[in-house]
Amino acid sequence: MARPKIGLALGSGAARGWAHIGVIEALVSADIEPDIVCGCSIGALVGAAYASNRLPDLKLYAEALTWSGAVKLLDLDLSGGGLVGGRFVIEQLRALGLSHRIEDCAKSFAAVATDLETGREIWLREGPIDEAVRASISIPGVFGPAYIDGRWLADGAVVNPVPVSVCRALGADIIIAVSPNTDNMAPVKAQPVQNKTRSPEFKQRIAEQAPGPLQAQISEIVSTLFPPPAAKPGYFDVLLNSINIMQDQITRARLAGEPPHIMLAPRLGEIEPMQFHRAREAVAEGRACMEQALPALRRYL
């Protein structure tokens, strides 16, 4: 009998998605080669590299990436429907050798995106692979949408964060799904709010205008009238945690109706979504998670 086709569904998760590299390495080390690779967001990036035989190059790049290097990929462009235009990301994809067409990949590959006009799930299975990845990673509010074939496309995680259904539709008999976001919510860090009327300097200037004997009393009154501002979460904390919550809920609903054979949820809660410089930790956790699941996978095979 022919060996069953293995599908790999790589989910969204921003920086936590580097764990996909470790998952694939553990599979290859165990002489298990997926036939079909479907990715969403960061999963589309790693999946594209694997399907194109460029995973070692991507791993070298990811593990050498510094915080400042990650920031340099963010070309500020407030006119394009997001904070980041994505031009530098495309340039880096091409530098990694991801500039060919999807049809020329060594493995069957699909990237998932979302049509902003209709809300439909879009499976990108042909055309330039760098453009497909760029569309799939277009996190709403961060990256501006990508324009492909007359459609404005955003992050596939809006509709299908872990594309098990895509793997099954492409003919996979056994599906391994990886969800870097499951139960991995990042702590919300409150940042002090800057308010000139509540700063210590402002209160001191008010108190100094009072006669000497009354300065201490006036200072106490001013402190009561102008208490320190409450700390609030920053922009990216609110945005990315909200998206993570949404993705987690959508993932649970989608997988309840169409579960994979092997479900991996690497423990990545300590890695914040934008900490792309922590690839080594994520890769190691992904590898360990897959190695623990190998006995169950072998039973299916």
C-alpha positions as CSV (number, residue, x, y, z in Angstrom):
1,M,0.0,0.0,0.0
2,A,1.2,3.5,-0.7
3,R,2.3,5.6,2.2
4,P,-0.5,8.0,3.3
5,K,0.0,11.7,2.4
6,I,1.1,13.8,5.3
7,G,-0.1,17.4,5.6
8,L,1.4,20.1,7.8
9,A,-0.8,22.9,8.9
10,L,1.3,25.7,10.3
11,G,-0.6,28.3,12.3
12,S,-0.3,32.0,12.9
13,G,1.6,33.4,16.0
14,A,4.0,36.2,15.0
15,A,7.4,35.6,16.6
16,R,6.2,32.4,18.3
17,G,5.8,30.9,14.8
18,W,9.6,30.4,14.6
19,A,8.6,27.2,16.5
20,H,7.5,25.8,13.2
21,I,11.1,25.5,12.1
22,G,11.8,23.2,15.1
23,V,8.7,21.1,14.3
24,I,9.9,20.5,10.8
25,E,13.4,19.7,11.9
26,A,12.1,17.1,14.3
27,L,10.0,15.5,11.5
28,V,12.9,15.4,9.0
29,S,15.2,13.9,11.7
30,A,12.6,11.2,12.2
31,D,12.6,10.5,8.4
32,I,9.1,11.8,8.1
33,E,8.6,14.2,5.2
34,P,5.3,16.1,4.8
35,D,3.9,16.1,1.3
36,I,1.5,19.0,1.7
37,V,2.4,22.3,3.5
38,C,-0.2,24.9,4.3
39,G,0.6,28.0,6.3
40,C,-1.1,31.1,7.8
41,S,0.8,34.2,8.6
42,I,4.2,33.3,10.1
43,G,3.3,29.7,9.2
44,A,3.1,30.7,5.6
45,L,6.6,32.1,5.8
46,V,8.1,29.0,7.4
47,G,6.0,26.7,5.2
48,A,7.1,28.6,2.0
49,A,10.8,28.2,3.0
50,Y,10.3,24.5,3.7
51,A,8.4,23.8,0.5
52,S,11.1,25.7,-1.4
53,N,14.1,23.9,0.2
54,R,15.1,27.1,1.9
55,L,14.4,26.3,5.5
56,P,18.1,26.1,6.6
57,D,18.6,29.6,5.2
58,L,15.5,30.9,7.0
59,K,16.7,29.4,10.3
60,L,20.1,31.0,10.0
61,Y,18.4,34.3,9.3
62,A,15.9,34.0,12.2
63,E,18.5,32.9,14.8
64,A,20.8,35.8,13.8
65,L,18.0,38.4,13.9
66,T,18.4,41.1,16.6
67,W,15.8,43.4,17.9
68,S,17.2,46.3,15.9
69,G,17.3,44.1,12.8
70,A,13.6,43.2,13.2
71,V,12.8,46.9,13.6
72,K,14.6,47.7,10.3
73,L,12.1,45.5,8.4
74,L,9.3,47.8,9.5
75,D,9.0,50.6,6.8
76,L,6.6,53.1,8.3
77,D,3.7,53.9,5.9
78,L,0.6,55.3,7.4
79,S,-1.1,55.7,4.0
80,G,-1.4,52.0,3.2
81,G,-4.0,50.8,5.7
82,G,-1.5,49.9,8.4
83,L,1.6,51.1,10.2
84,V,4.0,49.2,8.0
85,G,4.2,49.1,4.2
86,G,5.9,45.7,3.8
87,R,8.4,46.7,1.2
88,F,11.4,45.6,3.3
89,V,9.7,42.3,4.1
90,I,9.4,41.5,0.4
91,E,13.1,42.4,-0.1
92,Q,14.1,40.1,2.7
93,L,12.0,37.2,1.3
94,R,13.7,37.6,-2.0
95,A,17.1,37.7,-0.4
96,L,16.2,34.4,1.2
97,G,15.5,32.9,-2.2
98,L,11.7,33.1,-2.0
99,S,11.1,34.8,-5.3
100,H,9.9,32.0,-7.5
101,R,6.4,30.9,-8.2
102,I,4.4,28.6,-5.9
103,E,3.9,26.1,-8.7
104,D,7.6,25.6,-8.8
105,C,7.9,24.5,-5.1
106,A,9.3,21.1,-4.3
107,K,6.2,20.4,-2.2
108,S,2.5,21.2,-2.5
109,F,2.1,24.6,-0.8
110,A,-0.7,27.0,0.0
111,A,-0.8,30.2,1.9
112,V,-4.0,31.4,3.6
113,A,-5.2,35.1,3.4
114,T,-8.4,37.0,3.9
115,D,-10.3,39.0,1.3
116,L,-11.0,42.3,3.0
117,E,-14.0,43.1,0.9
118,T,-15.9,39.8,1.1
119,G,-14.4,38.3,4.3
120,R,-13.7,35.1,2.4
121,E,-10.8,32.8,3.0
122,I,-8.4,32.9,0.1
123,W,-6.0,30.0,-0.7
124,L,-2.9,31.2,-2.5
125,R,-1.7,28.2,-4.5
126,E,-0.1,29.9,-7.6
127,G,1.8,33.1,-8.4
128,P,4.9,34.7,-6.8
129,I,5.5,33.0,-3.5
130,D,6.9,36.2,-1.9
131,E,3.6,38.1,-2.6
132,A,1.6,35.2,-1.2
133,V,3.6,35.2,2.0
134,R,3.4,39.0,2.2
135,A,-0.4,38.8,2.0
136,S,-0.7,36.0,4.5
137,I,1.3,38.0,7.2
138,S,-0.6,41.2,6.8
139,I,-1.6,41.6,10.5
140,P,-4.5,44.1,10.6
141,G,-3.4,47.4,12.1
142,V,0.3,46.6,11.7
143,F,0.9,45.7,8.0
144,G,-1.1,47.3,5.2
145,P,-3.1,44.8,3.1
146,A,-1.6,43.2,-0.1
147,Y,-3.2,43.7,-3.5
148,I,-3.3,40.5,-5.5
149,D,-5.5,39.7,-8.5
150,G,-7.8,42.7,-7.9
151,R,-8.3,41.8,-4.2
152,W,-7.0,43.5,-1.0
153,L,-5.8,40.6,1.2
154,A,-5.1,40.6,4.9
155,D,-3.7,38.1,7.4
156,G,-5.2,34.6,7.0
157,A,-5.5,34.3,10.8
158,V,-8.7,36.5,10.6
159,V,-10.6,33.5,9.2
160,N,-8.4,30.3,9.5
161,P,-5.5,30.6,11.9
162,V,-4.5,26.9,11.7
163,P,-5.3,25.7,8.1
164,V,-6.2,22.1,8.7
165,S,-9.1,22.4,6.3
166,V,-6.7,23.4,3.5
167,C,-4.5,20.4,4.1
168,R,-7.4,18.1,3.9
169,A,-8.8,19.7,0.8
170,L,-5.4,19.3,-0.9
171,G,-5.4,15.6,-0.3
172,A,-3.7,15.0,3.0
173,D,-4.5,11.7,4.7
174,I,-2.8,12.5,8.0
175,I,-2.6,16.1,9.2
176,I,-0.2,17.6,11.8
177,A,-1.3,21.0,13.0
178,V,0.8,23.5,14.9
179,S,-0.8,26.3,16.9
180,P,1.8,28.6,18.5
181,N,-0.9,30.8,20.1
182,T,-3.0,28.1,22.0
183,D,-3.1,29.2,25.7
184,N,-0.1,31.4,25.1
185,M,-1.5,34.8,25.9
186,A,1.2,37.4,26.6
187,P,0.9,39.5,29.8
188,V,-0.3,43.0,29.1
189,K,2.3,45.5,30.2
190,A,0.9,48.7,31.5
191,Q,2.8,51.9,30.5
192,P,2.7,55.1,32.5
193,V,0.6,57.7,30.8
194,Q,2.4,61.0,30.2
195,N,0.3,63.9,31.5
196,K,1.9,67.3,32.1
197,T,-0.7,68.4,34.6
198,R,0.0,65.4,36.8
199,S,3.8,65.4,36.6
200,P,5.9,66.0,39.8
201,E,7.4,69.1,38.2
202,F,4.0,70.7,37.6
203,K,2.9,70.0,41.2
204,Q,6.1,71.5,42.5
205,R,5.7,74.7,40.5
206,I,2.2,75.1,41.9
207,A,3.3,74.6,45.5
208,E,6.2,77.1,45.1
209,Q,3.8,79.9,44.2
210,A,2.3,79.7,47.6
211,P,3.7,81.6,50.7
212,G,6.5,79.6,52.4
213,P,4.5,78.4,55.4
214,L,1.7,77.1,53.2
215,Q,3.8,75.3,50.6
216,A,3.6,71.9,52.2
217,Q,-0.2,72.2,52.7
218,I,-0.7,73.4,49.1
219,S,1.5,70.5,47.8
220,E,-0.7,68.0,49.6
221,I,-3.8,69.6,48.1
222,V,-2.4,69.6,44.6
223,S,-1.4,65.9,45.0
224,T,-5.0,65.1,45.9
225,L,-6.5,67.1,43.0
226,F,-4.0,65.7,40.5
227,P,-3.3,62.0,41.4
228,P,-0.7,60.1,39.4
229,P,-2.1,58.9,36.0
230,A,-3.1,55.3,35.9
231,A,-0.9,53.1,33.8
232,K,-2.4,51.8,30.5
233,P,-1.4,49.1,28.0
234,G,0.5,50.3,25.0
235,Y,-0.8,50.2,21.4
236,F,0.9,47.0,20.3
237,D,-0.1,45.2,23.6
238,V,-3.7,46.0,23.0
239,L,-3.7,45.2,19.3
240,L,-1.7,42.0,19.3
241,N,-3.3,40.6,22.5
242,S,-6.8,41.3,21.0
243,I,-5.8,39.6,17.7
244,N,-4.4,36.6,19.7
245,I,-7.6,36.3,21.6
246,M,-9.6,36.4,18.4
247,Q,-7.3,33.8,16.7
248,D,-7.5,31.5,19.7
249,Q,-11.3,31.5,19.7
250,I,-11.5,31.0,15.9
251,T,-8.9,28.2,16.1
252,R,-10.9,26.3,18.7
253,A,-14.1,26.7,16.7
254,R,-12.5,25.6,13.4
255,L,-10.6,22.6,14.9
256,A,-13.7,21.4,16.8
257,G,-15.4,20.8,13.5
258,E,-12.3,19.6,11.6
259,P,-9.7,18.2,14.0
260,P,-6.2,17.2,12.9
261,H,-4.7,13.8,13.7
262,I,-1.8,15.3,15.6
263,M,-2.3,18.7,17.4
264,L,0.8,20.5,18.6
265,A,0.7,23.5,21.0
266,P,4.2,24.6,21.9
267,R,4.6,26.4,25.2
268,L,5.6,29.8,24.1
269,G,3.8,32.1,26.5
270,E,7.1,33.8,27.6
271,I,7.8,35.0,24.0
272,E,5.9,38.1,23.1
273,P,4.4,38.3,19.6
274,M,6.9,40.9,18.4
275,Q,10.0,39.4,19.9
276,F,11.3,38.0,16.6
277,H,14.9,38.0,18.0
278,R,14.0,35.1,20.3
279,A,14.0,32.5,17.5
280,R,16.4,30.0,19.2
281,E,14.0,29.5,22.1
282,A,11.0,29.1,19.8
283,V,12.8,26.7,17.5
284,A,13.9,24.6,20.5
285,E,10.4,24.4,21.9
286,G,8.9,23.5,18.6
287,R,11.4,20.6,18.1
288,A,10.8,19.3,21.7
289,C,7.0,19.5,21.2
290,M,7.2,17.5,17.9
291,E,9.6,14.9,19.4
292,Q,7.1,14.2,22.2
293,A,4.3,13.6,19.6
294,L,6.3,11.3,17.4
295,P,5.1,8.0,18.9
296,A,1.5,9.0,18.3
297,L,2.3,10.1,14.7
298,R,4.1,6.8,14.0
299,R,1.0,4.9,15.1
300,Y,-1.0,6.7,12.4
301,L,1.6,6.0,9.8
